Amino acid sequence: MKNTSCVLILSCDKYADLWYPFFEIFWKNWPDCPIPVYLGSNTISYKDRRVKTILSGKDENWSSSYKKILNQIPEKYIFVWVEDGFVIRKVNTNKVVMIFDFMERNNANHIHFRPLPKPDNLIDINFGAYHKCTPYRVNLVGFWRKKYLLKLLLDGENGWDFEIMGSYRSSYDEGFYCLNYILFDYIHAIEKGKWLPEASNYCKAYGYKIDKNNREFITRLMIIKSKLKSIYFDFMMKTNSRFRVKTMDLLRKLLVSY
């Protein structure tokens, strides 16, 4: 695993103020990470001997920058994560090793780090599988075969486009799985470019400094809207794939973005 797998924290210059608290918390909860850890950004590097920064250059668009980062990574398999997801519980390294081994044995293209959406069928106690054409079978974060991920990325898309349209582009491909449990606990730090109170309070409680001058705090109204969206999304992800497809088709007909 050590020679074929890695962790990529996908980020960009405008989120550089999050890197210090993110990595302090990351290393606290995954001190024995046995594989290379990369930080993907545009032009700014992060100074930490445990992290190798990969730069994409001037940001043209999300997917083009992402491909430039991936093309500089030699490993075959990647666990992709983002800088605004603070890992707040210990990561079980043995489980991570088990997941990468599963990818190799089963020629997997993508594995969700949690059962969202729920799998179409169970393989064993650890893994479930997604059928072809299952909505949201593509997730930005999770375990990826790098070669397949590069093929799936389309220049000009943003991360949201990638999850929606990437799911369509992957509709007839095999090799999509999920864990039957969440791999680790985390909290979202940022919403609409602003600090969420749970993350800022966590950093304050554990003594991790955040740059309050560089980023505003989210308003109460935005928090309510965000929670309503999360409730709707989590409900949809827990339904079976046929229901999700019918609902998504209906929303498209009603011209509602999803």
N, C-alpha and C positions, 0 to 999 in steps of 0.2 A: 504493500500500500504506500509506503513512504516514497517510492520512486514514481508512482503513477497518479497520486492524488494530492490535492491541495485545498486550501480555503481562499476564497476571493471575497473581500469586503468591497462591494461596488459602491463608489461614491463619486463626488465631483468637487471642484474647488469651492463652490458656494456653501458646502457643508463641512468645510475644514475645521470650523469651530467645534464640531461634534467629535472629532477624532480623539482628542485627549480623554474625555470621559468614556467614550465608547471602548477604547482599547484598555484603559485601566480596569473597567468592569469585565471586559472580555478575558483578560489574562487572569483576573481574580477567579473567574469561574471556569476557565479552561487552561490551567497552568501547565498541564502535561500534553498540550496539543502536539502530536508527533509529526505533523506534516507542515509544509511551507504555508505561510500566511501572507497573502498579497493584499495590498490596498490599491484599488483602481481609481485614478483621478485624472485631471486634465493637465495642470502645470505645476501644482503645489505638491511637495513631498512631505511625508511625515517621518520625523526622526525617532526611530525605535529600532534597535538592532534585531528585534524579533519579527519585524514587519518589512517586507520589500514593497516599495511603492512602484507601481507601473503607471506611466503617464501616457495619455492618448493625444496630448496636444490640445490646441484650441478646440473648444466644444462646438461642433457643427450641429449635431443632433445626437440624441441619446443612443440609438442603436449603432450608428457609425462609430461613435467613441467606444462603445462596448466592444465591438468587433476588434478595434485596434488594441484594446487591452487583452482580449482573449488570445490574439495572435502572438502575444509576447509571453504567454504562459506555456511551458513545455509539458506540463502534466496532462494526462489523458482524462482524468475525472476531476470535477470541481464541486466543492460545496459553496454555493453562492449565497451570500448574506448582504445586508445593507447596513449602513452606518447609523440609521435612526432606529434600529432594533436592538435595544440594550439587553444583553444576555444576563439574566438575574439569578439563575440557578446553575449548579454545577453541570457541566457537559460530561456525559458518560463516554469516554474515549473508546471503550470496548464496543459500544453500540455503533459508533461512527465507523470503526474498522469493519464491523459486521455489515454495515450498509454498503460501503465501497466494495467489499467482497461479493455481496449480492449483485451489485451492478456488473461486475466482471463475469460472474457465473451465468447471469441471465441476459447478458447483452442489453442491459437497461439503458434507455436514453435519458430518463428523468424520473426522479423519486421525490415526492413531496415530503417535507420533514414533519408533516402532521396529516391526519386523515380529513383534509378539507380541500375539495369536496370528498365525501365519503366514497370509498372504493366501490366499484361495481361488483367485484367478487373478492373474497378473502383467499389468500394463498397459504398463509400460516399465521402463527401468533404475532409475527412482526410486520408482515407485508400484505397489502391489498393491491389489486390491479385495476386499471381503468380500461374500459372498452374503447374501441375506435369511435370517433365522433363525440366523445363525452365532453361537454362544455367545461371550461376551466381546468382541463387536464394539463395545461401549461401554466406554470407559476414562476414568477421572476426568481424567487429564492428557492433553495432546495439543492438536490444533488443532480448534477448534469454530466453527460458525456460531452466533452468539449466540442468534438467534431460535429455532433448533431446540433448542439446549441448554435454554433457558427452558421450552420446551414439554415437554421430556423429564423435567425435575425434578419430583418429587412431594413435597409437604409431608410432613414426618414421617420421611423416610428419612435414613439416614446414608450415608457415601461408599461403603461396601461394598454396601449395598442398591442404591444407584444403579447400580453397575456390573453387578450381577446382574439386577435387575428392569428396569433401563433397557435392557439388551440384549433382554429379552423385549418391552418396549413398543416398541422400534424394529424388531422382527422383520421387518415388511413395508415398511419404508422404504428407499429407495435412498440412495446418497451416502456410503457408509462405506468408508474406505480406510486404508492404512498406508504408511509408508516401507519400502523394501526393505532398509534399513540403519538403524542407530541414529544419531539426529541429533547427539548429543553424549554424552560419558561423564559419569556422575554416581555419587555414593555416597549410600546411605541414612544419615541421621544418627540417626534415632530409631526404636526398636521398643518397642511397649507403653509409650510415654511415657518411655523411658530411652535414654541415650546409647549408641550402638553404638561399639565401640572403633576401627573404621576411620575414622569421622568425627572422633572426638575426637583421634585420633593425627594425622590430616591437619591439623586446625586447629592443633595444637601444633607440628607441623613447619613450618608456614608463618606462624606468629606471630599467628593469629587467636584472640582470647580467647573462651572460653566460660564461662558461669556454672555452675561446678561445684556451687555451693551451692543452686541452684534445681532441679536435676534429677539423679537418680541414674544410675549406670552399670548397664548390663544385666548379668545374671549369666551364667555360662558355660552353665548348663543352658538358659536362654532362647535363647542364641545357637544351640545345637545344634538345638533345636526349630524355630527360625526358618529355619535352613539346610535342614532336612528339608522344611519346607513349600515353600520356594523351589524345591527340586529337583523336587518333585511338580508344582508349578504350572508351572514352565518346561517340564517334559516334556509336560504336557497342552496347553500353548499351541503346542507344535511339532508336534502331531499334526493330522491333517486334521479338518475340522469335523464330519463324520459320526461319527467315533470319539468326539469330544468330547461330542456330543449323546447318544450311547448311554451313555457313561460317566456323564454327569451325570444321566440318567434313572435309571440303576441306583443311583447314590448317593442320589437322592431316595427311591427305594423302600426302601433300607436305612436311611433316616432319618439319613444322614450329612450334616453341613453341608459345603458346598463353597464 
